[in-house]
């Protein structure tokens, strides 16, 4: 091995190249292009086109006592891709396998299958200087540009005879330009994800709360409060329905297991529809059943808002790998009223944190402190 310092942009990294004199390496690695492809996990990819139909790859990563994988995807999704996965067991034995990622359950991840034409006697995995090197060659005119990198749970290694994989500890989807060596992260259906999140946060998480605040605190301006309440809630409901539709479309496209988030969303949508029906069937103010209708309408609204806030945080958690939880904890640390349970300091995006702080203040204003403690409890256990 030969260690060199490589300057990539303004970041200097230490790259260890496999020397051609190393008898264990099955091909020449001196002319490989170098690209840092996953900075948080310190993954570095070296590659080159060895001949007209042969591409050489060396993926290096910190030796985290787990498997590492590199998938080639036609659309940026894990399902439908083929992956090269390697690991070095506790006894020092290195294993490298190809997997066909036909689904997300272990039975759908098929070992020694896939669309990659791996050259015989060209693949191996070695460990040196606290890094592992996944080495292989592909017989192809042009490799797929959408690449997926993953790292497995610490201490787990697939074992014979089936070599079943556990769910990865972390992963990222990137797009690699093989000519320039530039790589960028890619989130599949990012516009649809953002639309789903923004519509639901504005509809269920903000406008519904504002409408409820109007009904609770501004009744002295009758009938203005009623028209404002109806307008804001109607707009919030329409945005929420649009966000729910985006979520259902996204669920079909992504083929991921978000059953809890989806179930909560359907429950919230049903409550919203019940509120619309209740509004259309509201009795006259002089009616004897009006007090029961008021009780039903107000408490159904409270339940809707409580679960909507919880589901907003849960959705952020699913979409941003835990930022919902991090923001929740940061907001509770910043404001003593939010500090109901244990706290762990995290660093999160300031814009996201400020947006959620506004949502929390609105929920506290409407739901009262006891209800807010319940929301806090639900979010902690969901996230």
C-alpha positions, -999 to 999 in steps of 0.1 A, spaced: 0 0 0 11 35 -7 -4 65 12 -8 99 -5 -26 132 2 -52 141 -24 -67 176 -27 -104 174 -37 -118 209 -40 -108 225 -6 -108 193 13 -76 173 17 -81 135 22 -56 108 28 -60 81 2 -43 47 3 -37 32 -31 -32 -5 -38 2 -9 -52 7 -29 -84 34 -48 -66 8 -62 -42 3 -97 -53 -32 -99 -38 -46 -73 -61 -61 -89 -93 -55 -59 -115 -34 -27 -120 -47 1 -98 -21 28 -104 -42 47 -130 -76 47 -112 -96 79 -109 -103 89 -73 -136 104 -61 -149 109 -25 -184 96 -29 -198 96 7 -182 121 30 -201 113 62 -189 77 61 -156 85 44 -162 63 14 -138 68 -15 -143 52 -50 -115 46 -74 -124 35 -109 -112 35 -145 -121 19 -179 -94 -7 -183 -104 -17 -218 -134 -13 -242 -157 -35 -221 -139 -37 -187 -143 -13 -158 -122 -16 -126 -135 -4 -92 -120 -1 -58 -143 11 -30 -125 19 3 -143 26 36 -134 27 73 -132 -8 88 -164 -5 109 -167 -43 117 -196 -45 92 -204 -52 56 -200 -25 29 -219 -24 -3 -220 -7 -37 -251 -10 -58 -258 -1 -94 -293 12 -99 -312 21 -131 -334 47 -113 -317 56 -81 -339 32 -60 -325 3 -40 -352 -21 -52 -344 -32 -87 -306 -27 -84 -277 -51 -82 -250 -47 -55 -216 -59 -47 -213 -65 -10 -182 -75 10 -171 -80 45 -142 -93 66 -154 -116 94 -139 -116 129 -116 -145 120 -101 -124 91 -119 -142 63 -129 -119 35 -161 -125 15 -175 -107 -15 -209 -115 -31 -233 -101 -57 -269 -95 -46 -301 -89 -66 -321 -64 -46 -356 -74 -57 -373 -61 -25 -368 -50 10 -374 -83 28 -345 -108 33 -362 -133 11 -362 -108 -18 -325 -100 -15 -309 -129 -36 -273 -138 -32 -251 -147 -62 -277 -131 -85 -280 -98 -102 -274 -80 -135 -237 -72 -130 -213 -92 -152 -184 -95 -127 -152 -108 -143 -140 -141 -128 -110 -139 -104 -113 -101 -103 -132 -95 -70 -119 -95 -35 -120 -76 -2 -89 -67 19 -83 -47 50 -53 -25 57 -46 6 78 -81 4 94 -98 5 60 -115 -21 39 -111 -22 1 -138 -37 -21 -122 -47 -54 -139 -59 -85 -142 -55 -123 -173 -54 -145 -177 -65 -181 -198 -36 -195 -196 -8 -221 -208 18 -196 -217 13 -159 -249 28 -145 -243 63 -131 -267 60 -102 -248 43 -74 -259 33 -39 -235 29 -11 -244 12 22 -228 1 55 -242 -27 76 -249 -31 113 -218 -32 135 -208 -67 143 -230 -84 118 -217 -105 89 -237 -127 65 -230 -164 70 -234 -195 49 -253 -212 35 -277 -184 25 -256 -153 33 -287 -133 42 -282 -96 47 -296 -75 75 -309 -40 69 -281 -15 64 -272 9 91 -269 38 66 -270 43 29 -268 70 3 -278 73 -34 -254 93 -56 -249 101 -93 -214 97 -106 -200 114 -138 -174 89 -149 -157 114 -171 -152 143 -146 -153 122 -114 -179 145 -99 -205 129 -77 -236 143 -61 -262 129 -37 -296 121 -52 -329 117 -34 -354 98 -56 -386 117 -63 -373 147 -43 -399 171 -56 -428 148 -47 -413 143 -12 -410 180 -7 -445 187 -20 -459 160 3 -441 174 33 -448 211 27 -485 206 19 -491 185 50 -471 207 73 -489 238 61 -523 222 60 -525 199 90 -497 213 111 -501 251 107 -534 263 92 -555 238 112 -539 252 144 -543 288 133 -580 281 126 -585 266 159 -568 295 177 -592 319 159 -622 299 171 -609 297 207 -596 333 213 -615 356 189 -652 349 194 -658 384 206 -655 395 170 -687 377 158 -693 368 130 -659 377 116 -642 349 137 -666 323 122 -658 333 86 -621 334 93 -622 301 111 -641 285 82 -618 299 56 -586 289 73 -598 254 82 -611 249 46 -578 259 31 -559 237 56 -581 208 48 -576 212 10 -538 214 14 -539 184 37 -559 164 12 -535 173 -16 -505 163 7 -522 130 15 -526 123 -23 -489 131 -28 -481 107 0 -501 79 -15 -484 84 -49 -450 86 -32 -457 54 -13 -464 35 -46 -433 49 -63 -408 43 -34 -420 9 -24 -409 14 12 -424 4 45 -439 35 61 -470 18 75 -471 38 108 -468 71 90 -493 61 64 -518 48 90 -516 80 110 -521 100 79 -552 81 69 -565 85 105 -559 123 103 -576 125 69 -607 106 82 -609 130 112 -607 159 88 -635 145 67 -656 140 98 -651 177 107 -663 187 73 -694 166 77 -700 180 112 -697 215 98 -723 208 71 -747 192 96 -742 216 125 -775 223 144 -789 257 151 -775 276 181 -808 273 199 -810 235 194 -807 213 225 -781 191 209 -758 221 200 -738 217 232 -731 180 223 -721 191 187 -698 217 202 -681 191 224 -677 167 195 -664 193 171 -639 208 195 -625 175 208 -623 159 174 -603 189 162 -580 186 192 -574 149 185 -567 157 148 -542 184 157 -524 163 182 -519 134 158 -511 157 129 -482 173 148 -469 139 158 -471 127 123 -454 158 109 -424 151 132 -425 114 123 -425 122 86 -395 146 90 -378 118 109 -384 93 80 -375 117 53 -345 134 68 -329 105 88 -338 117 122 -339 155 119 -374 155 133 -361 140 165 -331 163 166 -352 194 161 -377 183 187 -349 179 212 -332 212 203 -365 231 206 -371 216 240 -337 226 252 -341 262 239 -374 267 256 -380 255 292 -417 249 285 -407 221 261 -383 204 284 -407 176 296 -384 146 292 -347 138 288 -326 158 264 -297 149 241 -280 178 223 -279 176 185 -268 199 156 -296 204 131 -306 227 103 -315 261 118 -344 268 93 -360 235 100 -356 240 137 -372 275 136 -401 263 115 -408 235 140 -405 259 169 -433 280 154 -454 249 150 -448 240 186 -457 274 199 -490 273 179 -498 238 193 -490 249 228 -512 280 224 -542 260 212 -539 226 229 -529 239 264 -499 226 283 -512 192 294 -521 184 258 -487 196 247 -470 172 272 -490 144 255 -478 155 220 -443 155 234 -447 120 247 -461 107 214 -433 123 193 -406 109 215 -419 74 212 -426 78 174 -392 92 165 
